């Protein structure tokens, strides 16, 4: 498989924007529920969860899982009211 210039530029952009202290996908999933509950409560994101936040900004797959989790939590919260 060969990449065209636009694809190479896009990949290089992703690499250069990646932060070395960002969580990997497995670590992100381990803390995703805690992160979502913290965000839904309106509290500030603690430093320990900021790596999850940065990962979600960079990883579309984890972001998709996070959005689905938020939707589910919101539905549960709405039912409890």
C-alpha positions as CSV (number, residue, x, y, z in Angstrom):
1,X,0.0,0.0,0.0
2,X,1.4,3.4,-0.9
3,X,0.4,6.7,0.5
4,X,-0.1,9.9,-1.4
5,X,1.4,13.2,-0.3
6,X,-1.8,14.3,1.4
7,X,-2.1,11.1,3.5
8,X,1.6,11.4,4.4
9,X,1.2,15.0,5.5
10,X,-1.9,14.0,7.6
11,X,0.0,11.3,9.3
12,X,3.0,13.5,10.0
13,X,0.6,16.1,11.4
14,X,-0.9,13.5,13.8
15,X,2.5,12.4,14.9
16,X,3.8,15.9,15.6
17,X,0.6,16.7,17.6
18,X,0.8,13.6,19.7
19,X,1.9,14.2,23.3
20,X,4.3,11.8,24.9
21,X,2.5,11.9,28.2
22,X,-0.9,10.9,26.7
23,X,-2.5,7.7,27.7
24,X,-2.6,4.7,25.4
25,X,-5.9,3.1,24.4
26,X,-5.8,0.5,27.1
27,X,-5.1,3.0,29.8
28,X,-7.7,5.3,28.5
29,X,-10.4,2.5,28.6
30,X,-9.4,1.7,32.2
31,X,-10.2,5.2,33.3
32,X,-13.0,6.2,30.8
33,X,-15.9,5.7,33.2
34,X,-14.2,7.7,35.9
35,X,-13.4,10.5,33.4
36,X,-17.0,10.5,32.0
37,X,-18.5,10.7,35.5
38,X,-16.2,13.5,36.5
39,X,-17.1,15.5,33.4
40,X,-20.8,14.9,33.8
41,X,-20.7,16.1,37.4
42,X,-19.2,19.4,36.2
43,X,-16.1,19.0,38.3
44,X,-12.6,19.9,37.1
45,X,-10.7,17.1,35.6
46,X,-8.0,16.0,38.1
47,X,-4.4,15.9,36.9
48,X,-4.5,12.1,37.0
49,X,-7.2,12.0,34.4
50,X,-5.8,14.7,32.1
51,X,-3.8,12.1,30.2
52,X,-7.2,10.5,29.3
53,X,-8.5,13.8,28.2
54,X,-5.5,14.4,25.9
55,X,-5.8,10.8,24.5
56,X,-9.5,11.4,23.7
57,X,-8.6,14.5,21.8
58,X,-6.2,12.5,19.6
59,X,-7.8,9.1,19.2
60,X,-11.1,8.9,17.2
61,X,-11.7,5.3,18.3
62,X,-11.6,6.0,22.0
63,X,-13.5,9.3,21.5
64,X,-16.3,7.3,19.8
65,X,-16.4,4.9,22.8
66,X,-16.4,7.9,25.2
67,X,-19.3,9.6,23.4
68,X,-21.3,6.3,23.5
69,X,-20.6,6.0,27.3
70,X,-21.6,9.6,27.9
71,X,-24.9,9.1,26.0
72,X,-25.6,6.0,28.1
73,X,-24.8,7.8,31.4
74,X,-27.0,10.7,30.4
75,X,-29.9,8.4,29.6
76,X,-29.5,6.7,33.0
77,X,-29.3,10.1,34.8
78,X,-32.4,11.3,32.9
79,X,-34.3,8.1,34.0
80,X,-33.4,8.7,37.7
81,X,-34.9,12.2,37.7
